[in-house]
Amino acid sequence: MSRTLWRRAATGLGALVAAAAVPLVVTTPAAHAEVEHCVTYLVHQGYVVGEQSLAACNAASDGSAIGRQSCYLTLTGLGVGYEHADTACDVASD
């Protein structure tokens, strides 16, 4: 498969995951936006975002140090690069 096709598939999957996550994420509207930014960042970095990645972004969205650490450990445990995980969790906790 060509690189462009993979990127399109990843972008489409990210949009689908984000749309499907709306009823699963029980947060304030501002926090919900941060979760979407986290998911979008990961998709743009080339990662496939599933339920565990979404849960990690959601954990960081509460703004607590524990939530951010949980996000980072979950994402790196799933194979996300350290810098990408750090940035994604930062985006989610803003």
N, C-alpha and C positions, 0 to 999 in steps of 0.2 A: 504494500500500500504506500502511496506517496506521502511525503511529509505533510503536504497541504491537506490531504484527505484525513490524516490522523488528527491534525489540528482542528479541522471542522467537526470531526466526530467528538473530540474532547470538549469543544465549545458547546456543541449541542447537548452532550451529556451533562455538562455543568449547568446549563440552563434548565434541563429536565430535573436534575437533582435539586436545584434551588427552588424550582416550582413545586416539586413534590414535598420539599421540606417545610413549606409554609404552614401546613397544619401541624407538623411535628414540633416546631420550635415555639415554645411557649415563653415569649419574652416581650419586653416592651418594643414598640415600633422602632425606636432608635437602636436598640440592641440587635433587633432582627436585621437591620441594614448592615450592621457590622459583621454579622454572621455571613451574609451574602457577599460582602467584600472579601472576607477570608476565603470562602469557597471559590469565588471568581479568581482571586490571586493564585490559588493552588492550581486551578484549571489552566490558567494562562502560563504557569510554569511547567505544564505538561503532565500533571498528576491526574489520575482518575479519582474522583471524589465519591466516596460511598458513605454509608451510614456512620462508620467510625470517624471518618474525617469530619463529617458534619457535626457529630457530637463533640469532637475536639474543639471546633470553632465555636460551638455553642457554649462550651465550658468557659472559654476565655472571655466571652461576651459579658460576663457578670462583672468584669473589671477587677476581680480579686487576684492576688498573687497566686493563690492555690488554683484558681480556674485557669490562669495563664500557664502555670507549670504543668497542669494536667493536659492542656492543649498541646504544649511542646512535647511532652513525653509520649503522648499518644501518636502525634504525627511522626516523630522520629522513629517510633516503634513500628510504624507502618511503612517506613522506608523513605519518608520525605527528608530531603537534605536539611542539615542543621540550620543553615541561613534561611532557607525557604520556610521551615517550620517557625523560626523565630519571627520572621516578617509576618507570616500568616496570623500567628497568635497576637502579635502587636496590632495588626489591623482589626482583629476581632475584639480586642480589649479597649480600643479607642472610644 
